[in-house]
Amino acid sequence: APAFLAEDITSKDSLVSDMVRHIKHFVKVGGIECVGMGSDFDGIGGNLEVKDASMMQMIFEALRKEGFSEDQIEKIAYTNVLRVIKETL
């Protein structure tokens, strides 16, 4: 996550906890179907806790600890994005 997700906007840290906080907010505002993850790390600087796509499981594990179900995590991880691509093409 880019550092702009941090509560302190001057922070250079990019933490899983910040990503989870934002995901929870999106789910609260728009529902689980509006959240999808990407793995484009080009151009993201700062102190990254998740440095590349191989570390995405850290986010999903944090979501489990926050009470997200496996179905919800699958939607966030890929099925929501796949649904939108299919609907769009």
Secondary structure, 3 states (H helix, E strand, C coil): CCHHHCCCCCCCEECHHHHHHHHHHHHHHHCHHHCCCCCCCCCCCCEECCCCHHHCHHHHHHHHHCCCCHHHHHHHHHHHHHHHHHHHC
